[in-house]
Amino acid sequence: MKEKIVVVTGGAAGIGRATARRFAQSGDRVAVWDVKAADPDALVAELAAAGGEGSFQTVDVTDAAAVETAVAAVVERWGRVDVLVNNAGILRDHQLVKWKDGQNLAEMTERDFDAVVAVNLKGVFLCTRAVAPLMIESGGGSILNASSVVGLYGNFGQTNYAATKAGVISMTKTWARELGRYNVRVNAVAPGFIATEMVTAMPEKVLQGMVSHTPLGRMGRPEDVAEAYFWLASDVAGFITGTVLSVDGGLVVGT
């Protein structure tokens, strides 16, 4: 098979970086987009060492013009986009209202709500809107969206995050209907508790609680999610679209 041209948003660290590396291991060309990277040159070298070719672009996925410019740069360099992994996302956790002793002590702010919606939902929309016409013109492609188990079940203190991840699922199913006629497949992945740097920095008690909810008895690795993305983008998954693949170790919520 010819190498794929892949865009991974939020690809400088965590699940995004593992995903970029997985595609590179197959000899694919990978454009990593992120708002920042600790060492972009090291990231590009890492993808080359894995067996592919990489590039890094500073991209704010909430900025339509920036997204369009980044897409144009990928096309200028490699000619097309075969796979888009909408991985970029942020957290701004807080209870809707924090109520104690008859008083409202705090609330989720409008600013935090809007920030999460902008990146996690609008960013997915903007990136997909920019790439879809290219895929249609080239005869097909694969769009992969980062949802979450909290988008399926909700989660305490994550009104904004859970809402965006549920919204991503609805967009995935809608786009699968709209774009299927053009051989563009659209799927979502819903990770459970994944041991990214952000998560493993949490208190040990919290981490053990995550493990206790996971029947497989461990947290997931970024590579577990990356393999799901890679498989869904491959030809062997060519009759799969509009689905949500949970990568959660059998997570049992609320038990």
Buried (B, 14 or more C-beta within 10 A) or exposed (E): EEBBBBBBBBBBBBBBBBBBBBBBBBBBBBBBBBBEBEEBEEBBEBBEEBBBBBBBBEBBBBBBEBBBEBBEBBBEEBEBBBBBBBBBBBBBBBBEEEEEEEEEEEEBEEEBBEBBBBBBBBBBBBBBBBBBEBBBEBEEBBBBBBBBBBBBBBBEBBBBBBBBBBBBBEBBBEBBEEBEEBBBBBBBBBBBBBBBEEBEEEEEEEBEEBBEBBEEEEBBBBBBBBBBBBBBBBEEBEEBBBBBBBBBBEBEEEE
